[in-house]
Amino acid sequence: MIVIACVASVCLGQNVADKDAKILKEQRFNAGDGRTGSAFATDNGHTFREETDANGNRIGQYSYVGDDGKVYTVKYSAGIDGFKILEGDHIQATGQDSAPFDPEIAGENAPADPAPAPAPRRVAPAPAPRARVPLPARAPAPVRQQVQEQPRNPFINPHDPTHRDFAFNSNGAQFQPVQPVQAAQPARVAPAPAPRARVPLPARAPAPVRQQVQEQPRNPFINPHDPTHRDFAFNTNGGQFQPVQPVQAAQPARAAQQTPVTLDASFVPNCAGCEGLNPFVNPFDASHRGQLAGVQTGSFQIPRRAQPAPRPFVPQPVAPVQPVQPVVQQDFDGQIKINRFETGFNFDFQA
């Protein structure tokens, strides 16, 4: 392909300028073991090819079209033996007779000169400490007196006397200069006053006891401005109203004298629905129904209530039973899908 490109470039290179030359073919390769190479050909007749081995030695050639229209080719090598022209159409080949690389002549095998020993370092003696001379006292800094400049009126030109006529120069007459902010004077610290003797406070009089006036509860069913509401024959709600008694504040309990208390039947509270039952007999304990039950309980007498006479049975009329209407089942063409969730479920119906 390089040969074809070279022939094509020679044919086309006679009419193409060097600055307008274009690359017709270009190749590059890398063998991976250190060998590389490249080649290209342009449309003005120039060609180039070069290969490099693993040691860095190069060999290649290049061609170009001379002014007489002929193609000149030069083959060369470059590497450890230097640059050599192996073959040339218009130049003498001198690379074949050149001497090879000699490391002794190049000085690579010459023994290295030993490094000179470092000169001993002289240590200078430490200087004697000098006496510390006290610095002279500084004079106090002069106090700068700030000269307050008069504020300038931007609407008055000092070189134009007509600007002083405020009948026409209204802006100059209305201008109010901004007063400069005065520098804050250092605050003087007053001496702390001597501690004063602590005067005892006079004894406070006891707070007056407020007597709580108990208000009479108001009947919401009586209008104080309507005398007819006092007639409880008609205003039954007002007559039946019972006011709620206010809760009295708890008085501090006084320590009562501890007296012996004898427990008897009066301390047993009444129970709902327990009329006629002996509180000393457990109906679920068989031993409470023995012969000694009455003796141990103090011969407790159970009062019995009179049983009411039974009422005669009176038949009640029975309503006729209505016949049950048959349920008509309707067929439908669709699908019902149930969806279950953590908190419930729902149905999806699709016809």
C-alpha positions, 0 to 999 in steps of 0.5 A: 500500500505504501508503494501504491501511495508513493506512485500516486503521490509522484504522479500527483506531486508535480502539480501540488504545492507543498503548503497545500499537500494532503496526506494520502496514506498514514500507518502506525504500529506498536508491537508491544515489545518496544518496537514501533514504526510509522509511515505516510505519503502525501499528494505532493510526492513526499513519502516517509517510513521509519522503524525503531527496535527495542534498543531505540535504534532507528532505520528508515527512508524518505523520498521527495520530488526535486525541481527537475521532476525526479524522485530522490530517495535517502535511506538512513539509520540512527542509534548508538552508532550515530546517524548514518546515510546508508543509500542516497540518489544525490548524496554520498553514502558514508555510513557503511565505512563509519566506525562503530560505537566504542564505549571506552572512547565515549568514556562510559567505562572510565572510573569515576573520580573519587569525590573530594573530602569535605573541608572541616567546618570551622565553628566560630566562638559564640559572641559574648552577651552584651549588656542590655541598654534601656531604651529612652523614654518616648515623648508623648504624641502631640494631640492633633486638633481637628479643624472642623471644615464648614460644609460646602453647598453643592448648589453654589459655585463660589466663582459665580456671584449669581448663585448667591441669589436664592430667589432664583437658586432655590436648591441652594437655599433649601440645602441643609448640611449634614452635621458631622458626627462628633468623636466619642469622648472616653468615658470617665470612670467615677470612683465606687461609692462607699458602702452604706449601712444597711437599714432594717426594713419596718415590719409589714402589717399583716394582710387583711383577711378577705371575707368571701361573700357567698353569692346566691345561686341563680335560677336560670329558669327565672327572668328577674325582669319578668314577674310572671316567672315567679308563678311556679304553677306555670313555670315548673322548671323554675320550681324544680330547679335545685342549685348546686351547692358550692364545694367548701374549702377543706379545713385543716384536720384537727388531730382527734383523740384516739378512742377505742372503736368496737366493730359491730354490724353497723359498720357493714354497708348496705348492698344493692339487691341484698334485702333478705340475705344473711350477710354472715352466711356464704351461700358458696360455703357448705359449712355456713349452713350447719346447725351452728350457723345461727349461734355463731351469728347471734341468731340472725333472723332473715326478714322475708317479704310477702310473695305477690299473688301470681297473675292469671295468664291472659293470651295476647293476640298474635299478628299474622305472619307475612309471607316471605317474598322470593328473592329474584337473583339477577345474573350479571356479566362481570368480574369482582376483585377483592383487595386486602390491606393492613387496615381493611379491604375493598372490592373492584367491579368490572362489567 
